[in-house]
C-alpha cells in the first residue's frame, strides 16, 4: 500500500469532522492507481457552504466564489484539499467538458452521504458508454498527463482543445443535463 493510501483515511476523517455532509472524492494519480512516491493526494469536498471551511495547517491556495483550496502535508504526503459548493462543482464540469469524464467518472468517491456525486456519475456514465471515441481520447489524455508532468501549457491545452472537436455532441448532452431535458437511461 502506498504512503498516500495509508494517510488517506486520516485526512478524510479530518475533512468529515469539519463538514460531515460533504460529498468527497479523490482525483488524480492516487485515484487512478498509478501514484508515484512523490504524488500528492487530490481531495475535493462538495459542501453546502464554503464559509469557514479550512484544512488544518494548510496554506490557502486559492479562493473565489464557491471555492477554496488549501495546500498541506500530512505525514510527509503532499495534499491539495479543495472545497466547493454544488453550483461551483457543476460549473467545474460544464466549464471544461473533459472534467465530465475525469470528474467524477475516473475519481474515487470517498464519502457521499446525500448521493450528490453518485447522481452525477450515473448521469454522465451513459453518454461515455455510448461514445467510446470520447473515452479513448480522454484515456489518451490521462496517460499523457500522468506520464509527463510537463503537461501544463501547450501540451495540456492542445489535448483539451481536441475534445470539443472530436466529440462536439457532448456539449448538448451536458447542457441537457443542466436543463433537465436529458434523462439518461
RATAFEN-V111915 format. One record per pair of residues at least 24 apart in sequence whose C-alpha atoms are under 10 Angstrom apart, sorted by the first residue. I is the first residue (numbers start at 1). GAP is how many residues later the second one is. Records with the same first field share a line. If there is no record, write none. Layout:
I: GAP, GAP
This chain:
2: 28, 31, 33, 34, 35, 37
3: 32, 33, 34, 35, 36, 72, 73, 74
4: 26, 31, 32, 33, 34, 35, 36, 37, 70, 71, 72, 73, 74, 75
5: 25, 26, 28, 30, 36, 72
6: 69, 71
7: 34, 67, 68, 69, 70
8: 33, 35, 66, 69, 71, 102
9: 101
10: 64
11: 30, 32, 44, 62, 63, 68, 70
12: 31, 33, 98, 99
14: 41, 42
15: 28, 29, 30, 38, 39, 40, 41, 66, 68
16: 29, 95
18: 34, 35, 36, 37, 38
19: 26, 27, 28, 29, 30, 31, 34, 35
20: 27, 91, 92, 93
21: 24, 25, 26, 27, 90, 91, 92, 93
22: 24, 25, 26, 27, 61, 62, 63, 88, 89, 90, 91, 92, 94
23: 24, 25, 60, 61, 62, 63, 86, 87, 88, 89, 90, 91, 92, 93, 94, 95
24: 58, 59, 84, 85, 86, 87, 88, 89, 92, 93
25: 78, 79, 82, 83, 84, 85, 86, 87, 92
26: 55, 77, 78, 80, 81, 82, 83, 84, 85
27: 75, 76, 77, 78, 79, 80, 81, 82
28: 74, 75, 78, 79, 80, 114, 118
29: 78, 113, 116, 117
30: 77, 78
31: 75, 76, 77, 78
32: 70, 74, 75, 76, 110, 114
34: 112, 113
35: 111
36: 110
37: 40
38: 38, 39, 40
39: 38, 39, 40
40: 31, 32, 33, 36, 37, 38, 39, 40
41: 31, 32, 33, 36, 37, 38, 39, 40
42: 29, 36, 37, 38, 39, 40, 65
43: 26, 27, 36, 37, 38, 39, 40, 64, 65, 66, 67
44: 25, 36, 37, 38, 39, 40, 45, 63, 65, 66
45: 24, 36, 37, 38, 39, 40, 41, 44, 65, 66, 67
46: 36, 37, 38, 39, 40, 41, 42, 43, 66, 70, 71
47: 36, 37, 38, 39, 40, 41, 42
48: 35, 36, 37, 38, 39
49: 34, 35, 36, 37
50: 33, 34, 35
51: 32
53: 29, 30, 31
54: 27, 28, 29
55: 24, 25, 26, 27, 28
64: 24
86: 30, 31
89: 28
90: 30, 88
91: 87
93: 27, 81
94: 77, 80, 81, 84
96: 64, 65, 67, 68, 75
97: 63, 66, 67, 73, 74, 77
98: 36, 37, 39, 40, 43, 61, 62, 63, 65, 66, 72
99: 39, 61
100: 24, 25, 27, 28, 70, 74
101: 24, 26, 27, 33, 34, 37, 38
102: 33, 36, 37, 40
106: 33, 36
120: 57
122: 62, 63
123: 51, 54, 59, 60, 61, 62
124: 49, 50, 53, 60
125: 59, 60
126: 57, 58, 59
127: 42, 43, 46, 47, 57, 58
128: 42
131: 36, 38, 39
133: 33, 34
134: 29, 30, 32, 33, 34, 36
137: 25, 26, 29, 30
138: 24, 25
